[in-house]
Amino acid sequence: MTGRPLAWTREYLLPVVAIMGLVLAWEFLCWLARIPVWLLPAPSAIVEETWKWRDLLPGHFLVTSYEVFGGFALSVLVGVPIAIAIVYSISLKRMAYPILLVFQSVPKVALAPLFLIWIGYGATSNIAIATIVAFFPMVVNTATGLESVEPNLLDLTRSLRAGVLQVFWKVRLPWALPHVFSGMKVAMSLAVVGAVVGEFVGSDKGLGFLILTASSNMNTAMVFGVMAVLAALGILSFWLVCLAEYLVCPWYLRPKEE
């Protein structure tokens, strides 16, 4: 009773109890202060209003999910090779990092209208925005992981006359995987933000579009409901990355559970 059950209680039960307590306090506050629904709806009002839109939510949820996972996948497919090139080329590192910092410093809301002009209206431009938002942490974390290999280990591979590809696949990549998955976790969360930003600027589908529609009608309860669905999407996608991390990198995750 003091081993695994206690660990599960601390990890899952306590957060659930804390969240339920906050929801109940929110409900009680709205009832006690008689806060108008358009200003701050109670959780019960949010659930009731969201249920009325139950026929529309699945379709918009799928559109946003497609944009999120598409943007995340592209950020990984583009960011990881660039990070590898940066690690193996000092000149490229000196040229690429300032450019990456410039792109990261530019507000993504300002880039969204440009992508709408360049790419067009719809899911493609939203995927591009999600990719740009999620791209930077993938490059930085992957490059950091590849460069963090202990020098003594690299000296050992040289003494064994290992080739560049052998060192990469058997030393650098396994060593960097924790950093890569850390970047994936951040990138997945940012991809949700990027997809919603794209839907705010130009889209007639998706959860971001529903938020705009509900807010224009002063339907605050529906805005909160869609945000809850977005939060669920973010949590689900994050845990999918965590599951992949557990399956690919069990050697550094399992000792933590023990």
N, C-alpha and C positions, 0 to 999 in steps of 0.2 A: 504493500500500500504506500510505501515511501519511495518507490522507484519510478517506473514508467507512469502510473496513474497520477502521481504528484506532478511530474513533468508536463503531462497533458493538461492538467488543471491550470498550471501556471501559464502555459503557452496559449491555450485556447479558451478555457472557461472564464478566466479573469477578464480578458479583453471583451468577451461577449457580455459579461455582466456589467462592465463599465459602460459599454455602448448602450445597453438597454436602460441603464440608469440615466444616462444623458437624454435619451429619447423620452423617458417618462418625465424628467424634469422639464424638458422643452414643452411637452403636452400640458403639464400642470401650469407652467408659466403663461402660456397662451390663454388657457382657460381662466386663470386667476386675474390676469391683467386685461382680459378682453381685447387682445390685440387684433386689429382687423386682418382678415384673411389676405387681402391684397398687400399688406405690409409684411407680415410674418405668419404664414399658415402653420397650424399645428400638424404634427405628424399624421394624425388621423385624417385631416383634410387633404394632406398630400397623397395619402394612399387612396382615398376616395376619388380624387380627381384623376390620378394616374390610371386607376382602373377603368375610367371612362374612355381612355385613349388606348386601351389594351389591343385593339385591332390594328392601330397604326404603329405602335412601338416596335414589334418584331422586324418589320421591313426596314425601318430607319436604323434599328440596332445593327442589322446585318450590313447595311451600307457603311456605317461608321466602323464596324469591325473590319470590313474589307480594306478600308483606307488605313486603319491603324496597323494591321498586320502587313499590308503592302509597304507602307512607309518604313516599318521596322525592318522588314526583310531587305529592302534596298539599302538602308543605312548599314546593315551588317555586310551585305555583299560588296558595297563600295568602301566602307570604312576600314574593314579589316585588311584588304590588300594595300590600301594607302598607308596604314600603320606599319605594315611589314616593309614597304618600300622606304618609309621614313627611317626605320630602325637600321636598315642595311645601307643607307646612303646619307652621309652627313650633309652633303650639299643639298639634297632634296629636303632634309629636315629643316635646314636654315631657310629654305625658300617657302616650304609648305606651312610651317607653323604660323608665321605672320599672316598669311592669307586665311588660314583657318580661324585665327583670332578675330580677324576683321569680319568674317561671315558670322561668327558666334556673337559678336558685339552688336550687329545690326538687329533691331527688333524684328521678329518674324512677322508681326502684324503688318509691318511696312512692306515686307516682301510678298505677302499674299496677293495684293492687287497686281503686282508684276507677273506673278505666275499665272494669274487669271488671264492676263493679256497674252503672254507668251504661249501657254499651253492650251488654254481654253476653259470653258465652263464645265464643271463636273468633277467626277471622282479622281481623274488623272491629276489635275492640279492640286487637289487635296492630298493625294499620296505624295506628290513632290514636296509639298510644304511639310508634311510629317517626316519625310526623309531628311530634309534640311535641319529640322529641329532636333532629330534624334542622331544626326550624323556625328557631331562633335564628340560626345562622350565615348562613342565607339572607337574613334581614332585615338583619342588620348589614353583611354584605359588599355587598349590593346598594345599601343606603343610602350606604355609604362610597364606592362607585364613582360613584354619581350625583352626590354632593357634591364629588367630587375634580376636576371639570372646571376647567380653568384659567380664572380670572376674565377674562383678556384675550380668550379665545375667546367667552365669554358676552357680553362687551361688544361684540364684533364682530357677533354675531347680533342684538343690540339695534339696533346702527347700521344693519343691513340690514333692520330691521323684521320679523324672523322671528317667527312665532306660537309659542305655547307648545308646541303639538304638533310643529311643525317642529323646534324646538330639542330636544325630547325624542327624536324618532326619528332625527334626523341628527347630533346632537351628544352629548347626555347618554347615551343608550343605548349607542351604539358605544363611547364612552369607558368606560362602566361594565362592559362585557361581560367583561373579564379578571377583575374583582372578582366578578362574578356567577358565573362558572365556578369561581373559587376557592371561593366559598361552596357551590357544587354538589358539589365534591369532598369538602369536609368533611361536608356534609349526607348524601351517599351513604354515607360511612363510618359516620356516626352512625346512619343508618337501619338498618344491619345490627345495631348494638348494641341499638337500640330494639326491633326485631322479636324478637331473642333474649330480651330482658328480658320482653317480653310473653308469649312462649312459656314462660318459666320460671314465670310467675305463674299463667297459666290457659290451657292448650292441650293437646290430645291429638295434635297433628300438628306437624311442623316439626323443624328441626335442634336447636333449644333443648330441645324435648321429648325428643329422642333423648339429649341430654347428660344430662338429669335421669334418664332411664331407666337409662342405662349407669352413672352414678355411684351410683345407689341399689343397683345390683348389684355395686359395687366393680369394675366393668369399666373400669379406667383406660385400657387400650389403646384401647377404643372411644371414650372421651371425647376422647382426643387425635386419633383419626381424624376424628371429627365436627368438632372444632375446625379441623383441616386443611381440611376441606370448606368450613367457614365462611370461613376465610381465602381460599380460592380464590374463593368468591362475592364477598367484599369486593374482591379484586384485579380480578376480572372487571368488576364494576360500576364501580369507579374508572376502569378503562381505557376503558369505554364513555363515561364523561363526558369523558375526555381526547380520545377520538376525536371526539365532538361539538364540543369546544372547537377542535380542529384544523380541522374543517370550517367552523365558523361564524366563527372568529377567526384566519384564517391570517396576517393582517397583522402580528401581534406574536409569532407562534410560529415562522414560517419563518426570520427572521433569526437566531434562536438556533441553528438547525441548521447554518447556514452558518459 
